[in-house]
Amino acid sequence: MNDLEKGYCEKCDELVEFYTKEKEEFFVVGNKRYSYSAIVPYCIQCNEEVTVDSIVDENIRRLDEAYREEK
């Protein structure tokens, strides 16, 4: 994690430091199901998921890569 980067926690209603875990996510296009390894950030104060723009961008890149590999 970049020392300057923080995520927004809805529960705490503030920008917070976070930790991450990888989690298998699924999405469906048409009748085909795809999976990818998503990065999920969690608030260090309350352990709820937080929103981090750079991680959202990375997960979109991973999703796109999974789709293109199996297409």
LINLINFEN-V391740 format. One record per run of one state. SS is the DSSP state (H for helix, E for strand, C for the rest). FROM is the first residue (numbers start at 1). LEN is the number of residues. If there is no record, write none. Layout:
[[SS/FROM/LEN] [SS/FROM/LEN]]
This chain:
[[C/1/6] [E/7/3] [C/10/4] [E/14/3] [C/17/1] [E/18/12] [C/30/2] [E/32/12] [C/44/5] [E/49/1] [C/50/1] [E/51/1] [C/52/1] [H/53/18] [C/71/1]]
